[in-house]
Amino acid sequence: MTIRSNATAAVEEMRKVRQARLYEPTAVPEDVVRQLLEVARWTGSSRNTQPWEFVVVTDKETLRRLSEIRTPINWVAEAPLAIATVMTGETPLSESYDEGRVTERLLVAARLLGLGGGTAWFGDNQQQAQGKDILGIPADRFARQVVVIGYPTTLKDHRPNANTGGRKPLSELVSHDRYGAR
Ligand SMILES: Cc1cc2nc3c(=O)[nH]c(=O)nc-3n(C[C@H](O)[C@H](O)[C@H](O)COP(=O)(O)O)c2cc1C
């Protein structure tokens, strides 16, 4: 495979993907939404089951109701766009992995397109049921989050109990040939 001429820049952009929670009120253009959904659609999944559907949410009232499910996601109310991932729920273990892959691709694509995004988890079983109810998702499906997308005004975590944004050094994470051999 040829190395893309701008690969280093693209990889650096990928490294810089962070959770965005605060956005400009600007709507995400329809062609951009379409590009994001194409990226999502082409994500690989276990045995190519493609166990997902997506609900694109731009309605302010719906975003507000989603934001009220749980305080740590109250910022969803002011976002211009959220994409709910709806999984079949038939093979939970591999679907968890698939859901993570599709989520991360959406977030990386958003960053590469000059936007930003964030994961907003509904929470426990009851809160997931609430999220599904708000979005009209059948009870037998598995839906636990929306991927929120927009034009970020900051990548700082503005919440009172903000997570520290740093990362562990590679020296703590990587072994060579055998676990623990640093
Ligand atoms: C599975 C998962 C669920 C998350 N749920 C939320 C959430 O409900 N609300 C929120 O504000 N951030 C949520 N996040 C974002 C993380 O808090 C964030 O990615 C982490 O603190 C690292 O920060 P950074 O992405 O800015 O580097 C979630 C991330 C993951 C991977």
PDBQT file of the ligand as one rigid body, heavy atoms in Angstrom, charges set to zero:
ROOT
HETATM    1  C1  LIG A 201     -17.165   4.378  26.957  1.00  0.00    +0.000 C 
HETATM    2  C2  LIG A 201     -17.048   5.858  27.193  1.00  0.00    +0.000 A 
HETATM    3  C3  LIG A 201     -18.095   6.546  27.784  1.00  0.00    +0.000 A 
HETATM    4  C4  LIG A 201     -17.993   7.914  28.001  1.00  0.00    +0.000 A 
HETATM    5  N1  LIG A 201     -19.042   8.576  28.544  1.00  0.00    +0.000 NA
HETATM    6  C5  LIG A 201     -18.961   9.903  28.730  1.00  0.00    +0.000 A 
HETATM    7  C6  LIG A 201     -20.071  10.608  29.265  1.00  0.00    +0.000 A 
HETATM    8  O1  LIG A 201     -21.118  10.042  29.537  1.00  0.00    +0.000 OA
HETATM    9  N2  LIG A 201     -19.949  11.944  29.431  1.00  0.00    +0.000 N 
HETATM   10  C7  LIG A 201     -18.809  12.614  29.116  1.00  0.00    +0.000 A 
HETATM   11  O2  LIG A 201     -18.767  13.822  29.270  1.00  0.00    +0.000 OA
HETATM   12  N3  LIG A 201     -17.727  11.964  28.621  1.00  0.00    +0.000 NA
HETATM   13  C8  LIG A 201     -17.780  10.629  28.424  1.00  0.00    +0.000 A 
HETATM   14  N4  LIG A 201     -16.712   9.954  27.894  1.00  0.00    +0.000 N 
HETATM   15  C9  LIG A 201     -15.464  10.683  27.546  1.00  0.00    +0.000 C 
HETATM   16  C10 LIG A 201     -14.319  10.390  28.486  1.00  0.00    +0.000 C 
HETATM   17  O3  LIG A 201     -14.581  10.957  29.754  1.00  0.00    +0.000 OA
HETATM   18  C11 LIG A 201     -13.023  10.961  27.875  1.00  0.00    +0.000 C 
HETATM   19  O4  LIG A 201     -12.775  10.356  26.646  1.00  0.00    +0.000 OA
HETATM   20  C12 LIG A 201     -11.848  10.757  28.800  1.00  0.00    +0.000 C 
HETATM   21  O5  LIG A 201     -12.029  11.491  29.978  1.00  0.00    +0.000 OA
HETATM   22  C13 LIG A 201     -10.540  11.187  28.171  1.00  0.00    +0.000 C 
HETATM   23  O6  LIG A 201     -10.615  12.540  27.801  1.00  0.00    +0.000 OA
HETATM   24  P1  LIG A 201     -10.199  12.988  26.327  1.00  0.00    +0.000 P 
HETATM   25  O7  LIG A 201     -11.006  12.141  25.374  1.00  0.00    +0.000 OA
HETATM   26  O8  LIG A 201     -10.540  14.436  26.239  1.00  0.00    +0.000 OA
HETATM   27  O9  LIG A 201      -8.737  12.740  26.204  1.00  0.00    +0.000 OA
HETATM   28  C14 LIG A 201     -16.803   8.604  27.645  1.00  0.00    +0.000 A 
HETATM   29  C15 LIG A 201     -15.768   7.904  27.016  1.00  0.00    +0.000 A 
HETATM   30  C16 LIG A 201     -15.891   6.554  26.788  1.00  0.00    +0.000 A 
HETATM   31  C17 LIG A 201     -14.764   5.824  26.078  1.00  0.00    +0.000 C 
ENDROOT
TORSDOF 0
